[in-house]
Each structure stands twice: as structure tokens, then as C-alpha cells.
Amino acid sequence: MGEPESSGEDFWPFASIEPEPHVPDHNAGFATRREARTAERRGPRRGRGSRASASTPEVTTTPASAAQADPTVPSAPLPPAPSVAEELPPYAGPSRTAPRKPVTAPPARPASSTKPARRSRGAGRTVATMLVVPALVGTLALPAYALVPGDSGFATSDRFNQSQAEAQDVIVSDLAAAASVSRDGYAAVTAGELEQVRLAEQRAAWEAQAAAARAAGGYSVVAEQAEGDDYPWWNQTPNDYGGGLSPLGYYYRECVDFVAWRMNRDAGSTAAPWRWVWANLASGSAYRWESEWRNHGWVVSSEPVTGAVAWFPYNHVAYVQSVGDGTVVLEEYNWNSDHSYHTRTIAWGDAIYLYPPK
């Protein structure tokens, strides 16, 4: 009985093979060669969709003596059984199991990487830089360890040692050693305090000048009234030489009496009863007029106006005749302690201005 031959391309479906009738065999524990070949052909049918190389069962062959003992097996030689290692073509029929997605294994990373080498190379450069830079800075910055021409290595500089040795032999003159350091002493530390000190010095100088004039017994004896002077008591004896008080309550021919007269004149009061007198204008000396103006609530300003009182902190007042471009023309009495009428021009900032009372 002949065996069917495979086509070589696809051996499924196979031709139906009628099973041989069961023949009792004394070697029941061994399979015949035909049974082994049938089992090999039926192996792919049981595992459809899978490759034969992965599911081909191991074949056990029986000895030749057992095959010869079987009377039903022809004695004709059979073709050799296919090797289990022979690759069978895949089955093209439908698969009972869902196709699996191919799993792509990640590419294997190389055992060695270049990064560590780069890191180690960078770390080596950093360490070398940290060692070289301080050495260079120390060589250039420290004169004691500077390189000296002709010397080998980092030797101590002989020039530096020589300069140190010569510095120890400096001779100081006795005149320089005996000189004392003097400093100008100032009790005032702010601009306002310095200004107060300056005004106090001016006041002291003015008072000293007035005292010297009184001691000499000299004052101006005016034979006739000066031009522009309308002071009614221009020829009265001043207080320093026995004079008394004017009708306004101030001493004759003093700066305060002259200014009080101009305040009355500008207010239209040229005879008794007077509009402004010592009691309601400003009591005391000229030094107190600025504070008296503030106590009355009258205007005190640094900007001059015609008819205002020019107040100086060194105990003097004057009358503002006119105001120019940065300048002020004054009329006053007793400017140089001679109890006489004068006019002069000052700068705006030389005085504080008390506006006429109202």
C-alpha cells in the first residue's frame, strides 16, 4: 500500500488516511513506524496557527526486529521520516486564537558609555584648574614668593627682603616728632547752628563798636536834617548821652524808634494818638522783634516788600525803601552807632522781612 507524497509547499489538508485494523502485537508497548509517521503528520493539525518547529513532538522509533515481526507490514523499504528539525510551511487557514502583537524588545544598551568618560575627563580638568589657578595667583600677588630672575623655582625675593631691611632704618627728624596736630574746634555741627554762631559774632562786633563810640563820647551832632530823613526827633539827645524816650516809647534816634515812626507814617498816624507804640508793636530791643511779629501772627518772610521791616539777628532793624532785582534799599538810624540817618543797599538774603502789621 503506497504512502501519499507531500506537495512540498503545503501539506494541509492531508488526504484522509484510513486507520489500519488493530493487530495484536506482542510488543504492545512500542509504536510501529507507520504509527510514528501518522503521529508526526497529525501533530500540526492539533496545533493550528503555530509553527511546527515549536510544537513538533519527539518521535520514538521502534527497532527493526519489531517491524519485521508484524505480518501486516510490507517488507518494502519506506522513505525516511522527516526530521523534527525540518521547517514546515505555516498553515494558511483561520486561527482560533487572536493574533498577538509582535513585541519588540528594546535595543540592548552597550555595556560601556561615553558619558562617564566625559565626566571623568571634565572632573580631571576641574581639579587641575583648581590647583593651577591658586598657584598662579599666589606667584603673582605675593611678593615674598614672586619669581626672581636668575633664581630657580619659587624662591623668596631678595629685593623684598632688602626693602624690609631698609624700612627698619628710617630716621625721623626731631622736629617732625615734636610737631603737634591741631584741629579746629566747632561746637556747631549743622548749617543752622553755624548760621547762629555767625550772627552772634556779628552782634558781638557791633556791640563792641557801639561801646567804643560811647566811651569816646562821640556821636553825630546833626546841624540839619539829612535829605530823605523825615524822622521828627532827628536832633534829640540819644539815650547813651542822657536822652530819654520818644512819644512812641523807644529811645530817641535808635533804629527801633525810627522804624516805629515809619510804621505810623505808613498807617496815616503822624501825631498823637499814635497807631503803633512800644506796647502794641514790639516791646524790647530790636533783637526781639522777629519773635514779637510771630507772636502777633504777622507775616515773617524771606522775600522783601516795600514798607516792610528788615530784621537782622544781631540786634538791628531797618525800613525797606524799595526792592530791586535781588537787592534791597534800606533806610535806617544808628547803623554804625552814630545815631544818624543812613541809606544802604543789601542783597535779599541778608535779612529777614517783617511785613507791615495790620
Secondary structure, DSSP 8 states (H G I E B T S, - for coil): -------SS---S------------S-TTS--HHHHHHHHHHHHHHTTTS-HHHH--------HHHHHH-TTS-SS-------TTS------S--SS-------------SS-HHHHHHHHHHHHHHHHHHHHHHHHHHHH-GGG---TT--SS---HHHHHHHHHHTT----HHHHH--------S--SHHHHHHHHHHHHHHHHHHHHHHHHHHT-----SS--TT---TTTTS--GGGT--B-TTSSBTT-HHHHHHHHHHHHTT--SSS-SS-TTTS--S-GGGHHHHHHHHT--EESS--TT-EEEETTTEEEEEEEE-SSEEEEEEESTTSS--EEEEEEEGGGSEEE----
